[in-house]
């Protein structure tokens, strides 16, 4: 069995990163990722084509399994991304994102 996790040493990643079930995780070296991030398996964070901009991901973000975050997008702080999402547009802070097509809702306290 081959388990692949591609987290380049030059990627800007804050402290507190958690990788659950690290199979198939790919992060572009130009991605910018904040603090306290939870990444699940089969997730890709990258650009659309060689040399194009990469995602910027805020703090306290949870990213579900089999998710693709691609291109010049910003994921705000405190966002929860459900499994199997393809995100190609920015998501504001304090949101929950899930489904196909994407559903974006504001998080409420408790």
C-alpha positions, 0 to 999 in steps of 0.5 A: 500500500502506498500512502501519499501526502504531499506537503512541500516544505516551502508551503506557508502553513501556520501552527496546529495543522492536523492531518486525519487519514493522510492518504492522497493529500496534496498541497501546492507549495504556493498555497497559504494556510493559516493556524489550526487547520484540519485536513482530511484524506484525498484533499487537493489545495492548488492552482488551476494551471502552472504559475497561476495563483493558489488558495489562501486559507484562514485560521481554524478551518476544517476541510472535509475528505475528497475536497478540492480547493483550487485557484485564486480563492480565499477561505475565511477564518472559522470555515467548515468545508464538507466532504467532496466539495469543489471550491473555486470561489472565495468563502467568507469567514464563519461559513459552512460549505457543503454539497454539489452544487455548493451550499454556503451558510453562515455559522451560528453560535451553538 
